[in-house]
Amino acid sequence: METSRIAHFFNAKLLLLHVGEKTTEKEQQIHQIISQIDYKDLDISIEWKPGKPDKVLLETCERLNVDLLILGALQHENLYQFYVGSIARKLTRKVCCSVLLLIKPSEKRVPCEHVVVNGLEDDDTPFAISNACYVSHSLGAKQLTIVEEIRQKEIAVSVEDDKSLKKATILKERLRHREDSRVRKILKSIPVEFLENLKIKTQSIFGKRGYSIGHYAEVVRADLLVMNAPKKTGLLDRIFPHDIEYILSDLPTDLLIVRKRN
């Protein structure tokens, strides 16, 4: 149900991939579900592939040039799941396209009101913000918040008295101004139609990247969080988590990870 709505809003073709043996019973179940969706004109195809889910999904996305992979995901992972890795986590790192992780799919649509997107200084951030604007427009969201995560180490001031406090405050304001200016330049390049009827807010946050934006999205009860795709996928990134790992282990809301296709 949820995937059909998303495909409808994005005016996309929907591919349903079942990993496992094709049986008459399973086929009937899928067709019964399809018959209950509201969007009768939606272009839907079904594929049946045996094998391991992660490998089959990776191969299929590459072979069929898929633009968006939609998966159900655990909202909270335990320690074993974090280090061994769920299917969703493996696919997030390796798949060739963007990934949408749904933690609470529902039969009845819950309107998407508020989208949060990362605005950190990175080469892929303009692409993420542009996609967040497009998604917000397509889903009819009313507000988009661009969160500028600023590392605490950029404020290299030890607050010990009024003078050092004032210095730290001035430095924070300068950093906020710098980040706001950078984000405004990105917004100027986005098609105007994606910005219509959309309230855009910028929010500077000082703290650990990934953890801070995840906490912010949870506090403001965002309906969707949009993030850059992770760039590193080695073993060290599992032992020493980077930005997006904090979010994947404790999803605050539905998560869209945008990735440029090579």
PLY file of the C-alpha trace (Angstrom):
ply
format ascii 1.0
element vertex 262
property float x
property float y
property float z
element edge 261
property int vertex1
property int vertex2
end_header
0.00 0.00 0.00
2.67 2.49 1.09
4.95 1.77 -1.89
2.09 2.24 -4.37
1.31 5.67 -2.90
4.95 6.73 -3.16
5.17 5.54 -6.78
1.96 7.43 -7.56
3.20 10.70 -6.03
6.49 10.46 -7.94
4.74 9.45 -11.17
6.96 6.37 -11.33
6.70 2.76 -12.36
6.50 0.34 -9.42
8.51 -2.87 -9.46
7.59 -5.45 -6.81
10.47 -7.85 -6.23
9.81 -11.07 -4.31
12.97 -12.87 -3.27
12.13 -16.53 -2.99
10.22 -19.32 -4.68
7.21 -18.40 -6.78
4.11 -20.28 -5.66
0.45 -20.01 -6.59
-0.43 -19.00 -3.03
2.16 -16.20 -2.89
1.14 -14.96 -6.34
-2.50 -14.80 -5.29
-1.58 -12.89 -2.12
0.37 -10.27 -4.07
-2.37 -9.83 -6.67
-4.92 -9.47 -3.89
-2.88 -6.68 -2.32
-2.48 -4.96 -5.71
-6.25 -5.14 -6.31
-6.85 -3.13 -3.13
-4.69 -0.10 -3.96
-6.35 3.19 -4.87
-4.21 3.97 -7.91
-5.59 1.69 -10.63
-3.60 3.41 -13.41
-0.25 2.77 -11.70
2.26 0.88 -13.85
3.18 -2.20 -11.76
5.39 -5.17 -12.62
6.37 -8.17 -10.49
9.61 -10.12 -10.49
10.41 -13.37 -8.68
14.05 -14.13 -7.94
15.60 -16.87 -5.79
18.69 -16.20 -3.69
19.86 -14.09 -0.78
17.73 -10.93 -0.38
20.59 -8.42 -0.28
22.41 -9.87 -3.29
19.22 -10.20 -5.35
18.14 -6.65 -4.56
21.58 -5.21 -5.34
21.74 -7.03 -8.68
18.18 -6.13 -9.65
18.60 -2.41 -8.87
21.75 -2.34 -11.01
20.31 -4.38 -13.89
17.03 -2.47 -14.15
18.50 0.97 -13.45
16.23 1.49 -10.44
15.98 5.07 -9.13
14.60 4.38 -5.65
14.64 1.27 -3.47
11.93 1.18 -0.80
12.47 -1.03 2.25
10.90 -1.65 5.61
13.36 -1.11 8.47
13.76 -1.63 12.19
13.38 1.60 14.13
15.76 0.47 16.87
18.66 -1.94 16.39
20.33 -3.93 19.14
24.11 -4.36 19.37
24.13 -7.62 17.39
22.12 -6.13 14.53
24.37 -3.08 14.45
27.62 -4.97 13.96
26.33 -7.92 11.92
24.08 -5.69 9.83
20.46 -6.00 8.79
19.54 -6.32 5.11
18.45 -2.69 5.06
21.81 -1.56 6.45
23.80 -3.60 3.91
21.74 -2.29 1.03
22.05 1.28 2.24
25.82 1.05 1.90
26.09 -0.86 -1.37
23.06 -0.23 -3.56
23.50 1.94 -6.67
20.42 4.12 -6.11
18.64 6.15 -3.45
16.98 4.24 -0.59
13.80 4.99 1.35
13.54 3.25 4.73
10.03 3.06 6.17
9.68 2.36 9.88
5.89 2.66 10.13
4.22 1.88 6.80
0.45 2.11 7.00
-2.54 1.15 4.87
-4.04 4.61 5.25
-1.87 7.51 4.17
-0.47 9.73 6.90
0.21 13.16 5.30
3.84 14.23 5.15
3.89 17.67 6.78
7.51 18.30 7.76
10.70 17.20 6.00
14.19 17.61 7.49
17.32 17.47 5.32
21.00 17.68 6.16
22.74 20.90 5.11
26.27 20.02 6.12
29.18 21.25 4.02
29.71 18.45 1.54
29.90 18.06 -2.25
26.71 15.95 -2.26
24.64 18.29 -0.08
23.22 20.41 -2.96
21.93 17.17 -4.51
20.36 16.13 -1.19
18.66 19.50 -0.66
17.40 19.55 -4.25
15.92 16.07 -3.79
14.39 17.08 -0.46
12.65 20.03 -2.16
11.35 17.75 -4.93
10.10 15.15 -2.45
8.48 17.82 -0.26
6.72 19.23 -3.33
5.59 15.79 -4.54
4.25 14.72 -1.14
2.62 18.07 -0.40
4.72 18.83 2.67
4.29 22.27 4.21
7.72 22.75 5.78
11.30 21.87 4.95
14.01 22.40 7.55
17.64 22.41 6.39
19.81 21.43 9.34
23.38 22.71 9.30
25.39 20.44 11.57
28.47 22.31 12.79
31.16 20.31 14.54
31.75 21.40 18.12
35.50 21.48 17.49
34.98 24.47 15.16
34.34 26.50 18.31
37.81 26.18 19.76
37.03 28.37 22.78
37.09 27.21 26.37
34.33 29.06 28.23
35.72 30.03 31.62
34.48 33.58 32.17
32.25 36.29 30.64
34.91 37.28 28.13
35.40 33.77 26.76
31.61 33.22 26.76
31.15 36.35 24.64
33.90 35.18 22.29
32.25 31.77 21.89
28.87 33.38 21.25
30.29 35.67 18.56
32.05 32.71 16.91
28.81 30.71 16.87
26.95 33.58 15.23
29.64 33.88 12.57
29.42 30.16 11.85
25.62 30.33 11.64
25.86 33.25 9.21
28.42 31.36 7.10
26.25 28.25 6.93
23.04 30.18 6.18
24.79 32.00 3.34
26.02 28.72 1.85
22.55 27.14 2.01
20.89 30.20 0.43
23.22 29.83 -2.57
22.13 26.19 -2.93
18.44 27.14 -2.81
18.89 29.65 -5.65
19.71 26.78 -8.01
16.53 24.79 -7.26
13.54 25.06 -9.66
10.96 27.54 -8.37
8.07 25.08 -8.75
9.60 22.83 -6.09
9.59 25.71 -3.60
5.97 26.82 -4.08
3.80 26.60 -0.94
6.81 25.29 0.98
8.04 27.03 4.10
11.83 26.68 4.26
13.72 27.09 7.51
17.44 26.77 8.29
18.62 25.47 11.65
22.20 25.43 12.88
23.09 22.67 15.33
26.39 22.28 17.16
27.31 18.69 17.98
28.20 15.27 16.59
27.19 14.87 12.98
24.51 12.28 12.35
23.54 11.99 15.99
22.54 15.67 16.22
20.31 15.75 13.15
18.67 12.45 14.08
17.85 13.81 17.52
16.55 17.05 16.00
14.27 15.18 13.56
12.88 13.18 16.47
12.28 16.23 18.67
10.42 18.19 15.96
8.54 15.01 14.95
9.58 15.22 11.32
7.75 12.91 8.91
10.80 12.35 6.73
14.55 12.80 7.14
16.70 13.20 4.00
20.44 12.48 4.15
23.45 12.12 1.86
24.44 8.55 1.10
27.46 7.27 3.07
30.71 7.38 1.13
32.84 4.94 3.12
31.84 1.33 3.61
34.86 -0.37 5.19
35.14 -2.32 8.42
36.53 0.69 10.30
33.30 2.57 9.59
31.39 -0.15 11.44
33.74 -0.01 14.43
34.02 3.79 14.43
30.61 4.96 13.19
30.35 8.05 11.01
27.46 10.44 10.33
24.67 8.20 9.08
25.46 5.16 11.26
23.93 6.85 14.31
20.69 7.37 12.43
20.52 3.85 10.98
20.88 2.29 14.41
18.06 4.38 15.89
15.81 5.72 13.15
13.92 8.82 14.32
11.46 8.70 11.40
11.24 7.49 7.79
14.61 8.03 6.14
15.46 8.87 2.52
19.13 8.38 1.65
19.88 10.07 -1.66
22.64 8.81 -3.91
23.88 10.04 -7.27
24.01 7.32 -9.89
27.42 6.82 -11.51
0 1
1 2
2 3
3 4
4 5
5 6
6 7
7 8
8 9
9 10
10 11
11 12
12 13
13 14
14 15
15 16
16 17
17 18
18 19
19 20
20 21
21 22
22 23
23 24
24 25
25 26
26 27
27 28
28 29
29 30
30 31
31 32
32 33
33 34
34 35
35 36
36 37
37 38
38 39
39 40
40 41
41 42
42 43
43 44
44 45
45 46
46 47
47 48
48 49
49 50
50 51
51 52
52 53
53 54
54 55
55 56
56 57
57 58
58 59
59 60
60 61
61 62
62 63
63 64
64 65
65 66
66 67
67 68
68 69
69 70
70 71
71 72
72 73
73 74
74 75
75 76
76 77
77 78
78 79
79 80
80 81
81 82
82 83
83 84
84 85
85 86
86 87
87 88
88 89
89 90
90 91
91 92
92 93
93 94
94 95
95 96
96 97
97 98
98 99
99 100
100 101
101 102
102 103
103 104
104 105
105 106
106 107
107 108
108 109
109 110
110 111
111 112
112 113
113 114
114 115
115 116
116 117
117 118
118 119
119 120
120 121
121 122
122 123
123 124
124 125
125 126
126 127
127 128
128 129
129 130
130 131
131 132
132 133
133 134
134 135
135 136
136 137
137 138
138 139
139 140
140 141
141 142
142 143
143 144
144 145
145 146
146 147
147 148
148 149
149 150
150 151
151 152
152 153
153 154
154 155
155 156
156 157
157 158
158 159
159 160
160 161
161 162
162 163
163 164
164 165
165 166
166 167
167 168
168 169
169 170
170 171
171 172
172 173
173 174
174 175
175 176
176 177
177 178
178 179
179 180
180 181
181 182
182 183
183 184
184 185
185 186
186 187
187 188
188 189
189 190
190 191
191 192
192 193
193 194
194 195
195 196
196 197
197 198
198 199
199 200
200 201
201 202
202 203
203 204
204 205
205 206
206 207
207 208
208 209
209 210
210 211
211 212
212 213
213 214
214 215
215 216
216 217
217 218
218 219
219 220
220 221
221 222
222 223
223 224
224 225
225 226
226 227
227 228
228 229
229 230
230 231
231 232
232 233
233 234
234 235
235 236
236 237
237 238
238 239
239 240
240 241
241 242
242 243
243 244
244 245
245 246
246 247
247 248
248 249
249 250
250 251
251 252
252 253
253 254
254 255
255 256
256 257
257 258
258 259
259 260
260 261
